[in-house]
C-alpha cells in the first residue's frame, strides 16, 4: 500500500531562515505528489504539485519542492521563512490507480521572530 | 457562492446519536471525498465517490455511511456516534482522479 512519511512533526525556524520540510513516499510507480498547507481552523490549500513535467516544482508563496526518484523524496523548501508561513504542512501522494490521495501525518512549522 | 462548503461547521452530539455532515460543491466535480483529521494521523480517507450513486470505502470506513444521489452533494452519516469519532471532518472534490483535491473548511465534531 502507498505510504507517506513526513520526518518531524514539528519544525521551528527563525524568520528569514531556510525552511526544509521532509517527505518520503513509497511507490513502485512514479506518482503525483502534492504539498498542502493548512492554516489554523481552515481547510487544506494546495501549495504545489509534481506531475512528472519537471523535477523541481515551484509553488505559491515562494515554496518549491524537488522530486528525487532515487531517494523517493519530495522535500519542501523556502529560502527565507516569513511569520505568515507558520502553519501545518501535509505531503500527499496519489495511489497507483490515481483514485485517491494518501497523506502524511503533517509537519507543524513554527516561525520565530 | 462557488466552491465547496460544509455544514455544520461545529457540532456537539452525544454517544449513540445519528449525525449527518453535509458537503456541497458547485464545480460539478465527479470525485468527492471524506477525510477525518486527528492529531498524529494526518488525514485519513473515510469514503470517496467517483460519481453519483458510486461510492467506495477508504481507510477508515467503519461506523460511517455515505450516499451520493446528486453530483454536487456528498453527505456523511455517523449512524451511532462514538467518542472515537470526535474529530475534524473534511470534504474534498476533484474533476480528475489522483489530481489536485479542493477542500472544504471542515466540520469540528465533538461526541460526548
Interface residues (C-beta under 8 A of the other chain):
Chain A: X6 X9 X31 X32 X34 X36 X41 X42 X43 X44 X45 X46 X49 X90 X94 X95 X97 X98 X99 X100 X101 X102 X103 X104 X105 X106
Chain B: X31 X33 X35 X40 X41 X42 X43 X44 X45 X48 X50 X58 X90 X92 X97 X98 X99 X100 X101 X102 X103 X104 X105 X106
